[in-house]
Amino acid sequence: MMSILLATYNWPKALKLCLESLGTQNDLDFEIIIADDGSTNETKKVIDGIKENFPVAITHLWQEDQGFRKTRILNQAIAAARGDYLVFLDGDCIVQPDFITRHRELAQAGHLVTGSRVLLNQALTTSLLGWPHWSFARFASKLFSYRLSGGINKYWPLKIKLGNGSWRDYDQFVWRRIKGCNMACWKIDALAIQGFDETMTGWGHEDADFVFRLQHNKIIRKSGAWATEVFHLFHRIHDQSNAAENARRVREKILAKAL
């Protein structure tokens, strides 16, 4: 079984769409662990309203809001996961019906997957948040027009899906295309590096740090592009005041390992 570790913070309308998209997967052999970094009761209401008739189990983990502490709540989610394979997803992302299927196809011992995303603009995001329920069929029927209007920044990776292969493997660590909103690894590998570095607080690069330490521990990074794309809803830029310091710490670790 897979465990979807779904990070969220105070955007219940987006989380509702995300959960509804997970509820319409063509492979339902997974659970959802919601890693909530201190949302208000509105988020809990959305989760409680959905979970009663949801096709898979949902567990809601919550911690007090003391600033951006995503690493801490994700480590709690890793520990709580019953699945042996972990897929990390953010609550501001909507998934395609084959999201679980594609991640399962790419899951391979000794590997991690860094997935891909399609960016939605503000107008399309506002439109989707007004839908009563998520409908992939409704969305997919206008994909080309969304691309022409700039509503989405990619088209062909949503129409052409590529399978597994060694061509997906990275030879070494690179910063590019690491998205914490869509990545996956085996639980045993995450535990072997003691999960995320909880001393990294504030937005930025905690995902790159996680990937680097997995790769340093002999886990091969694999690209999930042209298979696992998620729809990333538009939102204002996060507080990035800690990003430079977090990046410096990751570079420091890379340098130390190279010596």
C-alpha positions as CSV (number, residue, x, y, z in Angstrom):
1,M,0.0,0.0,0.0
2,M,1.0,3.6,-0.6
3,S,0.7,6.5,1.8
4,I,0.0,10.0,0.4
5,L,1.6,12.5,2.8
6,L,-0.5,15.6,2.1
7,A,0.9,18.9,3.5
8,T,-1.5,21.7,4.1
9,Y,-1.9,25.1,5.8
10,N,-5.0,27.3,5.9
11,W,-6.3,26.8,2.3
12,P,-9.4,24.6,2.8
13,K,-10.9,25.3,-0.6
14,A,-7.8,24.1,-2.3
15,L,-7.5,21.1,0.0
16,K,-11.1,20.1,-0.8
17,L,-10.3,20.0,-4.6
18,C,-7.0,18.1,-3.9
19,L,-8.8,15.5,-1.8
20,E,-11.6,15.1,-4.3
21,S,-9.1,14.5,-7.0
22,L,-7.5,11.8,-4.9
23,G,-10.9,10.3,-4.3
24,T,-11.3,9.7,-8.0
25,Q,-8.1,7.7,-8.6
26,N,-8.3,4.6,-10.8
27,D,-6.1,2.9,-8.2
28,L,-7.4,3.2,-4.6
29,D,-4.8,1.1,-2.8
30,F,-3.5,3.9,-0.7
31,E,-4.1,6.0,2.4
32,I,-3.9,9.7,3.0
33,I,-2.1,11.3,5.9
34,I,-2.8,15.0,6.1
35,A,0.2,16.9,7.5
36,D,-1.4,20.1,8.8
37,D,1.0,22.8,9.9
38,G,-1.4,24.6,12.2
39,S,-4.5,25.4,10.1
40,T,-7.6,26.8,11.7
41,N,-10.8,24.9,12.3
42,E,-12.1,25.6,8.8
43,T,-9.6,23.0,7.4
44,K,-10.7,20.4,10.0
45,K,-14.3,21.0,8.9
46,V,-13.5,20.3,5.3
47,I,-11.6,17.1,6.2
48,D,-14.3,15.8,8.5
49,G,-16.9,16.5,5.9
50,I,-15.1,14.6,3.2
51,K,-13.6,11.6,5.1
52,E,-16.9,10.0,6.2
53,N,-17.7,8.8,2.7
54,F,-14.3,8.8,1.2
55,P,-13.1,5.7,-0.6
56,V,-9.7,5.5,1.3
57,A,-8.7,6.2,4.9
58,I,-7.8,9.7,5.8
59,T,-5.7,10.6,8.9
60,H,-5.5,14.2,10.0
61,L,-2.3,15.2,11.9
62,W,-2.2,18.7,13.2
63,Q,0.4,20.8,15.1
64,E,0.1,24.3,16.6
65,D,0.8,27.2,14.3
66,Q,4.3,28.4,15.3
67,G,5.4,29.5,11.9
68,F,6.5,27.4,8.9
69,R,7.4,24.0,10.4
70,K,6.5,21.7,7.5
71,T,9.5,19.5,8.2
72,R,8.3,18.6,11.7
73,I,4.7,17.7,10.7
74,L,6.0,15.7,7.7
75,N,8.2,13.6,9.9
76,Q,5.1,12.9,12.1
77,A,3.3,11.8,8.9
78,I,6.2,9.6,7.9
79,A,6.1,7.9,11.3
80,A,2.3,7.4,11.1
81,A,2.3,6.1,7.5
82,R,1.1,2.5,7.2
83,G,2.3,2.2,3.6
84,D,5.8,1.1,2.6
85,Y,5.9,3.7,-0.2
86,L,5.4,7.4,0.5
87,V,4.2,10.0,-2.0
88,F,4.6,13.6,-0.9
89,L,1.9,16.0,-2.1
90,D,0.8,19.6,-1.2
91,G,-2.7,20.6,-0.5
92,D,-2.6,23.3,-3.2
93,C,-2.2,20.7,-6.0
94,I,-4.8,18.7,-7.8
95,V,-3.9,15.3,-9.3
96,Q,-4.9,13.5,-12.4
97,P,-6.9,10.2,-12.1
98,D,-3.8,8.1,-12.9
99,F,-1.6,9.9,-10.3
100,I,-1.3,6.8,-8.0
101,T,-1.0,4.5,-11.0
102,R,1.9,6.4,-12.5
103,H,3.8,6.7,-9.2
104,R,3.3,3.0,-8.6
105,E,4.8,2.3,-12.1
106,L,7.9,4.4,-11.2
107,A,8.4,3.0,-7.7
108,Q,11.6,1.0,-7.7
109,A,13.8,-0.3,-4.8
110,G,16.8,2.0,-4.2
111,H,15.1,4.9,-6.0
112,L,13.2,8.1,-5.2
113,V,11.0,10.0,-7.6
114,T,10.9,13.8,-8.1
115,G,7.6,14.5,-9.8
116,S,6.5,17.4,-12.0
117,R,3.8,20.0,-11.9
118,V,1.7,22.2,-14.2
119,L,1.3,25.8,-13.1
120,L,-2.2,27.3,-13.2
121,N,-2.6,31.1,-13.5
122,Q,-4.6,33.2,-11.1
123,A,-7.7,33.4,-13.3
124,L,-8.0,29.6,-13.8
125,T,-7.3,29.0,-10.2
126,T,-10.1,31.3,-9.1
127,S,-12.4,29.6,-11.5
128,L,-11.6,26.1,-10.2
129,L,-12.0,27.2,-6.6
130,G,-15.6,28.2,-7.5
131,W,-16.5,24.7,-8.8
132,P,-18.8,22.8,-6.4
133,H,-16.7,19.6,-7.0
134,W,-13.6,18.7,-8.8
135,S,-14.2,17.1,-12.3
136,F,-11.2,16.0,-14.3
137,A,-13.4,15.3,-17.3
138,R,-14.6,18.9,-17.2
139,F,-11.1,20.2,-16.8
140,A,-9.5,18.0,-19.5
141,S,-12.2,19.0,-22.0
142,K,-10.7,22.5,-22.1
143,L,-7.0,21.7,-21.8
144,F,-6.0,23.1,-25.2
145,S,-7.9,26.3,-24.7
146,Y,-6.4,26.6,-21.2
147,R,-2.9,26.3,-22.7
148,L,-3.7,28.9,-25.4
149,S,-5.0,31.4,-22.9
150,G,-2.1,30.9,-20.5
151,G,-4.2,29.2,-17.9
152,I,-1.7,26.3,-17.8
153,N,2.0,26.4,-18.7
154,K,2.2,22.9,-20.1
155,Y,0.1,20.8,-22.4
156,W,1.9,17.8,-24.0
157,P,3.0,16.2,-20.7
158,L,-0.7,15.9,-19.9
159,K,-1.5,14.2,-23.2
160,I,1.6,12.0,-23.6
161,K,2.5,9.7,-20.7
162,L,5.9,7.9,-20.7
163,G,6.8,4.8,-18.8
164,N,9.6,3.7,-16.6
165,G,13.2,3.4,-17.7
166,S,16.8,4.1,-16.8
167,W,16.7,7.3,-18.9
168,R,14.8,8.8,-15.9
169,D,17.7,8.4,-13.6
170,Y,19.9,11.3,-12.5
171,D,23.7,10.6,-12.3
172,Q,24.3,13.1,-9.5
173,F,22.5,15.6,-7.3
174,V,21.2,18.7,-9.0
175,W,18.9,21.4,-7.6
176,R,16.7,21.6,-10.6
177,R,13.1,20.3,-10.7
178,I,12.9,19.2,-7.0
179,K,9.3,19.9,-6.0
180,G,8.3,19.0,-2.5
181,C,4.7,19.2,-3.7
182,N,5.2,16.0,-5.8
183,M,7.9,13.5,-4.9
184,A,8.1,9.9,-3.6
185,C,10.4,7.4,-1.8
186,W,10.3,4.3,0.2
187,K,9.5,4.7,3.9
188,I,12.5,2.6,4.9
189,D,14.7,5.0,3.0
190,A,13.1,8.1,4.6
191,L,13.6,6.6,8.0
192,A,17.2,5.7,7.3
193,I,18.1,9.4,6.9
194,Q,15.8,10.4,9.8
195,G,13.3,12.1,7.6
196,F,13.4,15.9,7.0
197,D,15.8,18.2,8.8
198,E,13.5,19.7,11.4
199,T,16.0,22.5,12.1
200,M,15.1,23.9,8.7
201,T,12.2,26.2,9.4
202,G,10.6,28.8,7.1
203,W,9.8,28.2,3.4
204,G,12.5,27.0,1.1
205,H,14.8,24.1,0.2
206,E,13.8,21.6,2.8
207,D,12.8,19.3,-0.1
208,A,16.2,19.7,-1.8
209,D,17.9,18.9,1.5
210,F,15.8,15.7,1.8
211,V,16.6,14.6,-1.7
212,F,20.3,15.4,-1.3
213,R,20.6,13.3,1.8
214,L,18.7,10.4,0.2
215,Q,21.0,10.5,-2.8
216,H,24.0,10.7,-0.5
217,N,22.7,7.5,1.1
218,K,22.9,5.7,-2.2
219,I,19.3,6.2,-3.3
220,I,19.0,7.0,-7.0
221,R,16.9,10.0,-8.0
222,K,14.4,9.4,-10.8
223,S,12.4,12.0,-12.8
224,G,8.7,11.7,-12.7
225,A,8.1,14.1,-15.5
226,W,5.8,13.1,-18.4
227,A,3.9,10.8,-16.0
228,T,3.0,12.3,-12.6
229,E,2.2,15.9,-13.4
230,V,0.0,17.7,-10.8
231,F,-1.9,20.9,-11.2
232,H,-0.4,23.6,-9.0
233,L,-2.9,26.3,-8.0
234,F,-1.8,29.9,-8.1
235,H,-1.2,31.6,-4.8
236,R,0.8,34.5,-3.5
237,I,4.5,34.0,-2.9
238,H,5.4,32.5,0.5
239,D,7.5,34.4,3.0
240,Q,11.0,33.6,1.7
241,S,13.0,35.3,4.4
242,N,14.5,31.9,5.5
243,A,15.1,30.6,1.9
244,A,18.7,32.0,1.5
245,E,19.8,30.6,4.9
246,N,18.2,27.2,4.1
247,A,19.9,27.1,0.7
248,R,23.2,28.0,2.4
249,R,22.8,25.1,4.8
250,V,22.1,22.6,2.0
251,R,25.2,23.8,0.1
252,E,27.2,23.4,3.2
253,K,26.1,19.8,3.5
254,I,26.9,19.1,-0.1
255,L,30.4,20.6,0.3
256,A,31.0,18.6,3.5
257,K,30.1,15.3,1.8
258,A,32.4,16.1,-1.1
259,L,35.4,16.5,1.2
